[in-house]
Amino acid sequence: MSPSSIDVVDLAREAATSAAYDNHPIAALNDHVVRISIMTEPFAWHRHPNSDETFLAIEGGLFIDFDDGSVQVMPGQLLTVPRGVRHRTRPVGARSVNLTFERAEAGADFLDAPSGRR
């Protein structure tokens, strides 16, 4: 393989959107996919029955909400949500950009918010 056949992913260009939420793949490796997620509002409660999901905050940070509390992940920090765990993400501040790493066939079950959470 020659260097001319390898693509460089420009994260700034991939994150250039004014959409309230955008999540799209930017790379694939083995049986996993890397996605870039840009959000200005919370994502839905869900779980991945077939894959862990790792988040790497790039810009703005994000909260990852769980049944019993939240964890704040700031730029340069990484957190893994184990498969099957109900969670949702929401931006810290006005906008969040993060990378997610999960199995390409992870699937997602969308769920109601846990009791006492919105």
Backbone as CSV, one residue per row, in Angstrom:
resi,resn,N_x,N_y,N_z,CA_x,CA_y,CA_z,C_x,C_y,C_z
1,MET,0.853,-1.176,0.000,0.000,0.000,0.000,0.893,1.232,0.000
2,SER,0.587,2.161,-0.849,1.390,3.379,-0.933,0.731,4.494,-0.120
3,PRO,1.521,5.461,0.342,0.956,6.585,1.097,-0.123,7.340,0.324
4,SER,-0.070,7.339,-0.989,-1.065,8.076,-1.769,-2.442,7.412,-1.736
5,SER,-2.508,6.152,-1.293,-3.793,5.458,-1.228,-4.393,5.465,0.179
6,ILE,-3.769,6.186,1.109,-4.250,6.264,2.489,-4.861,7.640,2.713
7,ASP,-6.098,7.652,3.197,-6.794,8.913,3.437,-6.506,9.453,4.831
8,VAL,-6.297,10.745,4.923,-6.168,11.446,6.195,-7.528,12.054,6.502
9,VAL,-8.031,11.825,7.704,-9.322,12.368,8.112,-9.093,13.710,8.785
10,ASP,-9.742,14.739,8.286,-9.655,16.085,8.838,-10.812,16.278,9.815
11,LEU,-10.533,16.180,11.118,-11.595,16.250,12.128,-12.304,17.595,12.122
12,ALA,-11.585,18.689,11.896,-12.225,20.008,11.847,-13.230,20.071,10.703
13,ARG,-12.864,19.536,9.569,-13.796,19.526,8.438,-14.994,18.621,8.723
14,GLU,-14.745,17.474,9.323,-15.832,16.543,9.652,-16.799,17.132,10.678
15,ALA,-16.297,18.020,11.530,-17.124,18.626,12.585,-17.775,19.931,12.153
16,ALA,-17.538,20.362,10.932,-18.068,21.644,10.449,-19.531,21.484,10.049
17,THR,-20.411,21.650,11.016,-21.849,21.569,10.767,-22.571,22.481,11.744
18,SER,-23.710,22.966,11.329,-24.549,23.762,12.233,-25.755,22.949,12.696
19,ALA,-25.788,21.660,12.343,-26.892,20.791,12.764,-26.887,20.620,14.279
20,ALA,-28.074,20.461,14.855,-28.178,20.244,16.301,-27.544,18.917,16.705
21,TYR,-27.578,17.942,15.787,-26.971,16.640,16.062,-26.518,16.022,14.741
22,ASP,-25.281,15.574,14.717,-24.748,14.866,13.558,-23.811,13.796,14.073
23,ASN,-23.982,12.580,13.595,-23.144,11.461,13.997,-22.898,10.641,12.743
24,HIS,-21.655,10.590,12.303,-21.364,9.838,11.080,-20.007,9.151,11.176
25,PRO,-19.860,8.033,10.452,-18.594,7.305,10.487,-17.485,8.064,9.774
26,ILE,-16.280,7.975,10.345,-15.119,8.602,9.717,-14.000,7.593,9.443
27,ALA,-14.099,6.402,10.048,-13.071,5.379,9.836,-13.618,4.016,10.254
28,ALA,-13.041,2.990,9.673,-13.367,1.615,10.039,-12.063,0.871,10.272
29,LEU,-12.057,0.015,11.286,-10.884,-0.808,11.521,-11.327,-2.135,12.093
30,ASN,-10.812,-3.190,11.521,-11.208,-4.542,11.897,-12.732,-4.618,11.907
31,ASP,-13.347,-4.972,13.013,-14.811,-5.055,13.067,-15.417,-3.874,13.834
32,HIS,-14.687,-2.763,13.892,-15.140,-1.576,14.619,-15.289,-0.376,13.677
33,VAL,-16.046,0.602,14.149,-16.230,1.849,13.418,-15.890,3.003,14.364
34,VAL,-15.316,4.052,13.794,-15.060,5.293,14.518,-16.024,6.322,13.947
35,ARG,-16.789,6.951,14.825,-17.749,7.973,14.405,-17.382,9.299,15.051
36,ILE,-17.736,10.383,14.370,-17.622,11.699,14.971,-19.049,12.158,15.277
37,SER,-19.232,12.667,16.477,-20.547,13.124,16.922,-20.454,14.594,17.292
38,ILE,-21.331,15.372,16.699,-21.419,16.797,16.995,-22.814,17.026,17.553
39,MET,-22.918,17.632,18.733,-24.239,17.819,19.327,-24.360,19.136,20.061
40,THR,-25.557,19.698,19.969,-25.898,20.899,20.739,-27.094,20.616,21.646
41,GLU,-27.563,19.373,21.619,-28.689,18.953,22.453,-28.482,17.495,22.852
42,PRO,-29.175,17.030,23.896,-28.986,15.648,24.347,-29.416,14.623,23.294
43,PHE,-28.767,13.475,23.328,-29.162,12.339,22.508,-30.123,11.477,23.333
44,ALA,-30.817,10.576,22.700,-31.812,9.726,23.361,-31.155,8.695,24.287
45,TRP,-31.901,8.275,25.292,-31.468,7.172,26.165,-31.422,5.899,25.322
46,HIS,-30.365,5.111,25.495,-30.202,3.892,24.714,-29.170,2.983,25.364
47,ARG,-29.012,1.812,24.789,-27.931,0.891,25.178,-27.513,0.124,23.937
48,HIS,-26.323,-0.405,23.979,-25.796,-1.212,22.878,-25.656,-2.646,23.388
49,PRO,-26.507,-3.555,22.922,-26.472,-4.918,23.450,-25.270,-5.740,22.991
50,ASN,-24.616,-5.318,21.907,-23.552,-6.133,21.319,-22.172,-5.502,21.338
51,SER,-22.019,-4.369,22.025,-20.713,-3.700,21.971,-20.546,-2.720,23.116
52,ASP,-19.327,-2.646,23.627,-18.956,-1.512,24.468,-18.933,-0.292,23.559
53,GLU,-18.989,0.907,24.160,-18.886,2.145,23.382,-17.904,3.065,24.102
54,THR,-16.879,3.486,23.393,-15.867,4.367,23.967,-16.028,5.761,23.385
55,PHE,-15.990,6.754,24.272,-16.109,8.163,23.890,-14.788,8.869,24.152
56,LEU,-14.326,9.650,23.181,-13.158,10.502,23.327,-13.605,11.922,23.027
57,ALA,-13.623,12.781,24.047,-14.054,14.172,23.872,-12.966,14.951,23.145
58,ILE,-13.397,15.717,22.143,-12.479,16.508,21.330,-12.667,18.001,21.600
59,GLU,-13.924,18.427,21.664,-14.242,19.849,21.829,-15.468,19.985,22.728
60,GLY,-15.417,20.897,23.686,-16.583,21.221,24.500,-16.913,20.241,25.605
61,GLY,-16.543,19.009,25.465,-16.847,17.999,26.469,-18.274,17.495,26.370
62,LEU,-18.535,16.415,27.105,-19.887,15.873,27.131,-20.165,15.246,28.476
63,PHE,-21.441,15.235,28.806,-21.921,14.485,29.953,-22.413,13.149,29.428
64,ILE,-22.084,12.090,30.145,-22.673,10.790,29.859,-23.530,10.464,31.070
65,ASP,-24.839,10.415,30.836,-25.806,10.160,31.896,-26.076,8.666,31.995
66,PHE,-26.154,8.187,33.232,-26.474,6.795,33.531,-27.703,6.769,34.439
67,ASP,-28.202,5.595,34.734,-29.373,5.466,35.595,-29.195,6.190,36.930
68,ASP,-27.987,6.149,37.480,-27.780,6.664,38.836,-26.864,7.890,38.914
69,GLY,-26.631,8.575,37.807,-25.790,9.766,37.840,-25.158,10.053,36.500
70,SER,-24.249,11.021,36.488,-23.599,11.472,35.260,-22.096,11.552,35.455
71,VAL,-21.376,11.400,34.349,-19.924,11.572,34.328,-19.620,12.630,33.276
72,GLN,-18.739,13.562,33.628,-18.329,14.604,32.692,-17.016,14.188,32.039
73,VAL,-16.982,14.220,30.710,-15.781,13.858,29.946,-15.350,15.108,29.185
74,MET,-14.175,15.610,29.500,-13.685,16.854,28.909,-12.692,16.557,27.786
75,PRO,-12.413,17.556,26.928,-11.491,17.326,25.808,-10.187,16.664,26.267
76,GLY,-9.829,15.616,25.539,-8.632,14.856,25.873,-8.902,13.698,26.809
77,GLN,-10.151,13.564,27.287,-10.503,12.460,28.176,-11.320,11.417,27.427
78,LEU,-11.243,10.190,27.914,-11.879,9.047,27.272,-12.630,8.246,28.319
79,LEU,-13.795,7.716,27.952,-14.588,6.879,28.856,-15.240,5.766,28.045
80,THR,-15.287,4.558,28.607,-15.944,3.436,27.954,-17.201,3.043,28.719
81,VAL,-18.313,2.937,27.986,-19.575,2.459,28.534,-19.674,0.973,28.176
82,PRO,-19.789,0.108,29.180,-19.883,-1.322,28.887,-21.165,-1.676,28.123
83,ARG,-21.081,-2.700,27.310,-22.259,-3.161,26.553,-23.435,-3.386,27.494
84,GLY,-24.623,-3.039,27.007,-25.844,-3.285,27.759,-26.206,-2.230,28.788
85,VAL,-25.350,-1.238,29.020,-25.611,-0.220,30.044,-26.400,0.942,29.432
86,ARG,-27.560,1.260,30.033,-28.378,2.387,29.552,-27.629,3.692,29.811
87,HIS,-27.618,4.558,28.779,-26.939,5.842,28.893,-27.466,6.808,27.843
88,ARG,-27.091,8.052,27.995,-27.307,9.057,26.949,-26.170,10.058,27.056
89,THR,-25.954,10.798,25.984,-24.923,11.833,25.983,-25.587,13.184,25.786
90,ARG,-24.932,14.204,26.334,-25.387,15.580,26.135,-24.172,16.484,26.229
91,PRO,-24.219,17.621,25.558,-23.036,18.485,25.516,-22.778,19.190,26.842
92,VAL,-21.514,19.436,27.098,-21.103,20.366,28.148,-21.025,21.713,27.446
93,GLY,-21.818,22.667,27.851,-21.853,23.950,27.161,-22.703,23.877,25.910
94,ALA,-22.433,24.753,24.977,-23.279,24.900,23.791,-23.066,23.812,22.739
95,ARG,-21.862,23.227,22.685,-21.558,22.284,21.600,-20.519,21.274,22.057
96,SER,-20.707,20.052,21.635,-19.760,18.985,21.939,-19.350,18.299,20.648
97,VAL,-18.078,17.981,20.542,-17.569,17.150,19.448,-16.802,16.008,20.104
98,ASN,-17.174,14.787,19.745,-16.478,13.641,20.311,-16.380,12.528,19.284
99,LEU,-15.438,11.642,19.531,-15.299,10.442,18.714,-15.865,9.277,19.513
100,THR,-16.553,8.367,18.826,-17.019,7.145,19.462,-16.432,5.954,18.720
101,PHE,-16.137,4.927,19.482,-15.544,3.709,18.954,-16.433,2.545,19.407
102,GLU,-16.932,1.768,18.453,-17.788,0.637,18.789,-17.754,-0.376,17.660
103,ARG,-18.263,-1.566,17.934,-18.358,-2.579,16.876,-19.233,-2.050,15.757
104,ALA,-18.895,-2.353,14.544,-19.653,-1.864,13.396,-21.095,-2.355,13.432
105,GLU,-21.330,-3.514,13.986,-22.673,-4.085,14.074,-23.230,-3.960,15.495
106,ALA,-22.913,-2.878,16.186,-23.285,-2.730,17.598,-24.789,-2.733,17.811
107,GLY,-25.526,-2.048,16.978,-26.961,-1.928,17.198,-27.254,-1.096,18.432
108,ALA,-28.448,-0.577,18.511,-28.848,0.225,19.669,-30.310,-0.037,19.984
109,ASP,-30.609,-0.179,21.259,-31.978,-0.262,21.749,-32.293,1.091,22.370
110,PHE,-33.301,1.783,21.841,-33.700,3.067,22.412,-34.681,2.816,23.534
111,LEU,-34.459,3.515,24.657,-35.154,3.208,25.909,-35.786,4.456,26.519
112,ASP,-36.734,4.226,27.409,-37.273,5.323,28.211,-36.209,5.778,29.198
113,ALA,-36.310,7.022,29.621,-35.396,7.536,30.641,-35.626,6.761,31.933
114,PRO,-34.575,6.559,32.723,-34.766,5.882,34.008,-35.661,6.724,34.914
115,SER,-36.279,6.094,35.868,-37.170,6.776,36.792,-36.463,7.960,37.451
116,GLY,-37.106,9.106,37.416,-36.540,10.300,38.039,-35.569,11.082,37.172
117,ARG,-35.320,10.632,35.944,-34.388,11.314,35.031,-35.147,11.702,33.772
118,ARG,-34.712,12.744,33.113,-35.324,13.132,31.838,-34.365,12.974,30.709
